[in-house]
Amino acid sequence: MAAAGSRKTKEKAIDLEKALGELETLVDELERGDLPLDKALKQFEKGVALTRDCEAALTAAERKVELLMADAGLDDTPKPFDDDED
């Protein structure tokens, strides 16, 4: 059963990447500004749905990481990224 769970997680990650790619394409199309209004609205609606799907996938991944860290007894307190270390 562990293999099936791993496969399911992997499929979700692939779907997330695909959704992000589709979002980039939609944004490019909308930013060009050459779509008719009805097509632009449909693309915008599709973008909103993709954004929600991506957010749900990221939230699920975050929960999984928190659970794994808790199971391992690691500190799961969120820490900010420090970009000034260059």
C-alpha positions in Angstrom: 0.0 0.0 0.0 2.9 2.4 0.6 3.7 2.3 -3.1 0.2 3.3 -4.0 0.3 6.3 -1.6 3.6 7.4 -3.0 2.3 7.2 -6.5 -0.7 9.2 -5.6 1.5 11.9 -4.0 3.7 12.0 -7.1 0.6 12.3 -9.4 -0.6 15.3 -7.4 2.9 17.0 -7.7 2.8 16.5 -11.4 -0.8 17.9 -11.6 0.4 20.9 -9.6 3.3 21.6 -12.0 0.8 21.2 -14.9 -1.6 23.6 -13.3 1.1 26.2 -12.7 2.1 25.9 -16.3 -1.4 26.4 -17.4 -1.7 29.4 -15.1 1.4 31.0 -16.6 -0.1 30.5 -20.1 -3.4 32.0 -19.1 -1.7 35.1 -17.5 0.3 35.6 -20.7 -2.8 35.4 -22.8 -4.7 37.8 -20.6 -1.8 40.3 -20.3 -1.5 40.5 -24.1 -5.0 42.0 -24.0 -6.0 40.8 -27.5 -8.7 38.3 -26.4 -12.4 39.1 -26.9 -14.2 39.9 -23.6 -16.1 36.6 -23.4 -12.9 34.5 -24.1 -11.0 36.6 -21.5 -13.7 36.0 -18.9 -13.6 32.3 -19.5 -9.8 32.2 -19.3 -10.0 34.3 -16.1 -12.6 31.8 -14.6 -10.3 28.9 -15.5 -7.4 30.7 -13.9 -9.3 31.2 -10.7 -10.2 27.5 -10.6 -6.6 26.5 -11.3 -5.4 28.9 -8.5 -7.8 27.2 -6.0 -6.6 23.8 -7.1 -3.0 24.8 -6.6 -3.7 26.4 -3.2 -5.4 23.2 -2.1 -2.5 21.0 -3.3 0.0 23.3 -1.5 -2.0 23.3 1.7 -2.2 19.5 1.6 1.6 19.3 1.1 2.2 21.7 3.9 0.0 19.5 6.3 1.9 16.4 5.2 5.3 18.0 5.9 4.0 19.2 9.4 2.8 15.7 10.2 6.1 14.1 9.1 8.1 16.5 11.1 5.9 16.0 14.1 6.2 12.2 13.8 10.0 12.6 13.6 10.0 14.8 16.7 11.5 17.7 14.7 10.7 21.3 15.4 7.8 22.2 13.0 7.7 25.9 14.0 7.6 27.9 10.7 10.7 30.0 10.2 11.0 32.8 7.7 13.4 32.5 4.8 16.4 34.7 5.2 17.3 36.0 1.8 20.0 38.3 3.1 22.6 35.5 3.7 24.3 36.0 0.2 
